[in-house]
Amino acid sequence: HPEAPHGGELLELGEEEAHLELVHDSKAGSVTVYVLGKDGKTPISVAPPTIVVATKEGPKEITLTAVNPKADGTADTFKGSHAALMVEPLDGRIRVTIAGKAFQSPLEAAPHNH
């Protein structure tokens, strides 16, 4: 399993087709999402992903903002912040479309039994 390049949580999409790296700051209520290829290192530009988190009031959808977007609005790094993100661990899902294929992943990687 590749190491997360920015020290975040590496989430696998599909059968290792791509990866998302999630860096979550629960104090600030912010997330940074890096979209990475099969190898977990190569950045891939995509349209902004959507995060849905569980809150007491029900599911909350948070749209992420592209960091240094290209002319077509795609980027490989996204940021978002919301009071609903000021929790640990995050309970929710992230949805992203890569090369025309929709993926979704839980926000916390499955625990690895060491």
C-alpha positions in Angstrom: 0.0 0.0 0.0 1.6 3.3 -1.0 2.4 5.9 1.7 0.5 9.1 1.7 2.8 11.8 0.2 1.4 14.7 2.4 1.0 12.6 5.6 -2.7 12.3 5.3 -5.1 9.4 5.1 -4.8 7.5 1.8 -8.2 6.3 0.4 -8.3 3.7 -2.3 -10.7 4.2 -5.2 -12.1 1.1 -6.9 -9.5 -1.7 -7.3 -6.5 0.6 -6.7 -7.6 2.6 -9.8 -6.8 5.9 -8.1 -6.3 7.3 -4.6 -7.4 10.3 -2.6 -5.3 11.6 0.1 -7.3 13.4 2.8 -5.6 15.8 5.2 -8.1 16.6 8.0 -7.7 19.4 10.6 -10.5 18.8 13.1 -9.5 22.0 15.1 -9.9 24.2 12.1 -12.7 22.2 10.6 -10.9 21.9 7.3 -9.9 19.2 4.8 -7.4 19.2 2.0 -7.9 16.5 -0.7 -5.2 15.4 -3.1 -6.2 13.3 -6.1 -3.5 10.7 -6.9 -3.1 8.0 -9.5 -2.7 4.3 -9.2 0.7 4.6 -7.7 -0.6 7.0 -4.9 1.9 9.6 -6.0 1.1 11.1 -9.4 -1.5 13.9 -9.2 -4.6 13.6 -11.4 -6.8 16.6 -12.3 -10.5 16.2 -11.7 -13.6 18.2 -11.3 -14.2 19.2 -7.7 -15.2 16.3 -5.4 -18.1 16.4 -3.0 -17.9 15.4 0.7 -21.0 14.4 2.6 -20.6 14.2 6.4 -23.0 13.0 9.0 -24.1 15.7 11.5 -26.7 15.8 14.2 -29.0 17.6 11.8 -28.5 15.0 9.1 -26.1 14.6 6.2 -24.3 17.8 5.2 -22.9 18.2 1.7 -19.6 20.2 1.4 -18.3 21.3 -1.9 -14.6 21.5 -2.2 -12.7 24.4 -3.8 -10.0 23.8 -6.4 -6.5 25.0 -5.5 -4.7 26.4 -8.6 -7.5 25.1 -11.0 -6.7 24.7 -14.7 -8.7 26.6 -17.3 -11.4 23.9 -17.4 -11.9 24.1 -13.6 -10.2 20.8 -12.8 -7.4 20.5 -10.3 -5.5 17.8 -8.3 -5.8 19.6 -4.9 -9.0 20.8 -3.2 -9.8 22.5 0.1 -13.0 22.8 2.1 -14.0 23.9 5.6 -17.1 23.7 7.6 -18.2 23.4 11.2 -19.3 19.8 10.4 -15.6 18.9 9.8 -14.6 19.9 13.4 -15.0 16.2 14.5 -12.6 13.3 14.8 -13.0 10.8 13.2 -15.0 12.1 10.2 -18.1 10.1 9.5 -19.0 10.5 5.9 -18.1 9.8 2.3 -16.3 11.6 -0.6 -17.5 11.4 -4.2 -15.3 12.1 -7.1 -15.3 11.4 -10.9 -12.1 10.4 -12.5 -11.8 9.8 -16.3 -15.6 9.7 -16.5 -16.0 7.1 -13.8 -17.7 7.9 -10.5 -16.1 6.7 -7.3 -17.0 7.1 -3.7 -15.1 6.3 -0.5 -15.6 6.6 3.2 -13.6 9.5 4.6 -11.7 7.3 7.0 -9.5 4.5 5.5 -10.5 1.0 6.6 -8.4 0.1 9.7 -5.5 -2.1 8.8 -4.9 -4.9 11.3 -1.2 -5.0 12.0 
